[in-house]
Amino acid sequence: MTGAAQAAAIRRRIRIPMRFADGYSTIATVVSFTGLTDAQQHLALEFGRPAAAGLPLVRLHSECLTGDVFGSQRCDCGPQLREAVERISRHGGYVLYLRQEGRGIGLYDKLDAYALQDRGLDTYDANLALGHRADERDYTSAAQMLHALGANHIRLLSNNPDKGAQLARLGITIAGQVPTALHLTGTNAAYLATKARRGGHDLLSRGLERVAEPHWLAGPADLGFKGR
């Protein structure tokens, strides 16, 4: 993952109206690509006028079906996506919606990881127990998408230092990293504290560690996971 990524190309651009559950609405131009190195169907959502923004604001958002679609409060993914769409619509830029469920391990394994978290493992150790790396995400395709869009100099909307570091190694200039808000609830506090402590995420809250006690969700202790 060093040097410039191989070239990808824009496949199609389609404008769609968007409306969120809280009533916020905006217009996105959805961009698909050819030549992505991982052959996944990642999308770029263009908001506002990125070219006029000078430095477009960009969010690399890893797909989270449970949070983005079903409103799960085990994570902060849905609120982060909602926040990013509004902030980028005002500034001009892109949300890259990346097919990287469960930090790259896939939907079913993410649910298996949830079962292990219900037994006391944190989000990183659960991935390791399943035979995965703690975070398997590779942002080469994201860099290819940005190059194809002509967004080689950006401001990155993220709390995760690894995203900016990978993009920089792939030829994207990060002019600034802008933190997202802290979307803290009673059910995701331990998850957020683990991201800050073990993943280096910039999550500033004096109360975060204090409230992040182990969270045991209602339900049977053994969800039937047999390990591997």
N, C-alpha and C positions, 0 to 999 in steps of 0.2 A: 504494500500500500504506500509506495513512495513514488514521487514524480507525478506528472500529469496523467489523468485517466484517459483511456482510449475514447475516441469520439463516439457520441451517440447523436441521434437526430430526432427532431420533433416529428411525430407521426400524425397527430391531429389536434386541433384546438376547438373546443366546444364551450359556448357560454351557457351557464345554468344559473337560475335564481336559487338562492339558499335561504332557508328560514329555520331558526333554531327553536327549541321548545319554549324558551323564554320570550319569544317574539322577535328577537333580533334577526334582521334580514339584510342580505347583501347580494352582489352579483360576483360570481367566480367564472374565470375562463379556465376550464379543465384541460390540461395538456397531457397527451400520452406520447410515448417515445419508442424508438427502435434502437437496437444496438446496445442495450444496457447489459453490463457484464454478467449480472446474475440472472438475466432472463425473466425477472419478475415484472408484474404489471404495476409498477409504481406510477403515481400521478403527481403532477405539479398543479396546484390551484393558484392561479394568478389573481391578485386583488389590487384594485386601484390602478395606478399608473407607475409601474416599477421603474421605467426608464426616466420618468420625470423626478423620481425620488432621489436620484443621484446614487445613493447607496441603498439598494432595496433591502427591506427587512425580510428575513427568511427564517422559517421554522421547519426543522426536520422533525416530523411527527411520525413515530412508529405506530403502526396500526394496533388498535386495542379494541377488539370487538366488544368485550364485556364493558369497557368504560365508555367508548365512543358511541356505541349503538344502544346498549342496554342500561346505561347509567350506573354501572357498578361503582360503589364507593370504596372498594378495596384499594383503588389507586387514584391518581389525580389526572388521568389521561383525558377524560371527557372535558373537564373544566379547562385544562390547558389548551385543548383544541379550540374550544369556544373563545377563549381569551385571544388566542393567536389570530383567529379569523378577523375579529374586530380590530385588533391593533394593526394588523397588516393591511386591512381595508383602508384604514385612516392614513397610513404612511405610504403604502405602495410596496408590493413585494410578493412573496410566494410562500405557501405552505406546501412542502414536499410530503405527500402522504405515502409512507414507505411500508411495504408488506413485510413487517418484521415483528409479528405477534410474539409477545412474551420475551422481549429482548432477543428475538431471533430464533427461539426454540420451537415456535409453532403453537397453534391454539390448544391442541389436545395435551401437549406436554405442559403448557402453561396451567391448564386446569389440574394436571397431576401435581404441579408445583404448589398450587393453592392448597391441595389436600395435605401436602407436607408442611406448609405454613400453618395450617390448622393444628398440626401436632407440635409446633414450636419452632420450626426452622424459619430463618428469615428469607427474604426473597432471593438473595444471592446463594445461600447455602442450599436452598431447595433446588435451584438449577444445577448446582454441582452434584447433589445427591442423585439427580436423574442422568448423570453422565455428560452434562453439557458444561460449557464454560459459564461463568457468572453472567457475562454479557457477550453474546455472539454477533452483535450487529457490526456490519461492515458498511461504510458509507461511500464506497466507490461509485455505486450507481447514483447516489445523490450528487456527487461531484460531477459526474457525466451529465446529469440533468441540468445542473446550474450552468455548465459550460455551454450546453446546447441552447439554453435560454439567453445566453450572453451576460449572465450574472456572475462575473468572475471576481467582483469586489462586492462584499455584502456586509450587512450587520446581521448577526446571528441571534435569534430569539431563543435562548436556551439557558438552562442551569447546569448543563452537562459539559464539562470541559473536554471530554473525549470527542464530542461531535466537531468542535472547532479544530482540535488537533488533527483529526483524520482529514478534514476538508483542507486544512492548510498543507498537509503532505501531498494532497492530490491537486494542488494548483489553484485553490480558491483562497483569495485574500480575505481574511476576517478583519474588517476595519474596527469592529467592536462587538462585544458579546453582551446582549441585553437580557437580564434575568426575567423570567416570568414571575407572576404572582405566586404566593404560597397558598395553595388550595388545601388547607388543613381541615380535616374533619375528625370526629372521634374514632372512625373506623380505618383511616389511612395514616394515622400519626406514626405508628411503628414502621410502616412502609416508607414514609418520607424520611424518617430519622435514619433508616438503614441506607437509603440513597445518599444522604448527606455524609454519613459516617464512612461507608464502605465504597461508594461510587464517586465521592468527591463533588457531588452536586452542590451548587451554591444555593442553599435553602436557608435563608437568614430568619430565624425566629428564636427569641430567647426561651419561649415556652415549648419549643418543638421536642427537645430531648426529655423535658420534664413530663410531658403528657404521653410520650411514646412508650407506654408500658406494653408488654406482650398482649396482643389482641386475640382473644379466643372467640371465634364466631359461633353463634348458636348452631346446633346441629350435632350429629353423631361424631364422636372422636375419631372413629375409624371409618373413612369413606371408601374402603375397599381397595386402596392402592397397594399393589404387591411388590413394588420396586422393580429394579431391572439389573 
